[in-house]
Amino acid sequence: MNLKKWASIVGGAIIVFVLGNLAPVTNLYSKYIVRSHDDEDTLVATVILVEWPLLLITGALCGLFFYKIILTKRS
């Protein structure tokens, strides 16, 4: 694999991860569902084990899509 493809995948994962963490999804969950300390543990587990991997995988796929569509075009 070439460096441009890896840079697109990693860059896409980082960008979507950062933008996804700026979105107030976790704040909405904590506002409406968290009522006790046990619920806070569930929130942390959900964020670390579900939300973050989904953001990273989505970003990597977006980066790969960007590479395939934009960076491999022949002029």
C-alpha positions in Angstrom: 0.0 0.0 0.0 1.2 3.5 -0.7 1.7 6.3 1.7 -1.1 8.5 0.2 -3.6 5.8 0.8 -2.6 5.3 4.4 -2.5 9.0 5.0 -6.1 9.3 3.7 -7.3 6.5 5.9 -5.6 7.7 9.0 -6.5 11.4 8.3 -10.1 10.5 7.7 -10.3 8.5 10.9 -8.8 11.4 12.9 -11.0 14.1 11.4 -14.2 12.2 11.9 -13.2 11.2 15.4 -12.5 14.8 16.4 -15.7 16.1 14.7 -17.7 13.3 16.2 -16.5 14.1 19.7 -17.4 17.7 19.2 -21.0 16.7 18.4 -23.2 16.8 21.6 -24.4 13.2 21.3 -22.9 12.2 24.6 -24.3 15.3 26.3 -27.8 14.3 25.1 -27.4 10.8 26.4 -26.1 12.0 29.8 -28.9 14.6 30.1 -31.8 12.2 29.4 -30.6 8.8 30.6 -27.9 9.2 33.3 -29.6 9.2 36.7 -27.1 7.5 39.0 -23.4 6.5 39.2 -24.2 3.2 37.6 -25.6 5.0 34.6 -22.4 7.0 34.4 -20.4 3.8 34.1 -22.7 2.7 31.3 -22.2 6.0 29.6 -18.4 5.7 29.7 -18.5 2.1 28.5 -20.8 3.1 25.7 -18.6 5.9 24.6 -15.3 4.0 24.8 -16.6 0.6 23.4 -19.2 1.7 20.9 -19.1 5.4 19.9 -15.3 5.8 19.5 -14.8 2.6 17.4 -17.7 3.6 15.2 -16.3 7.1 14.7 -12.8 5.6 13.8 -14.2 3.0 11.4 -16.5 5.6 9.7 -13.6 8.0 9.4 -11.3 5.4 7.9 -14.0 4.4 5.4 -14.5 8.1 4.5 -10.7 8.5 4.0 -10.6 5.4 1.8 -13.6 6.7 -0.2 -11.8 10.1 -0.5 -8.7 8.3 -1.7 -10.5 6.1 -4.3 -12.7 8.9 -5.7 -10.5 12.0 -5.5 -6.9 11.1 -5.2 -6.8 8.4 -7.9 -8.5 10.5 -10.6 -6.4 10.8 -13.8 -6.3 14.2 -15.2 
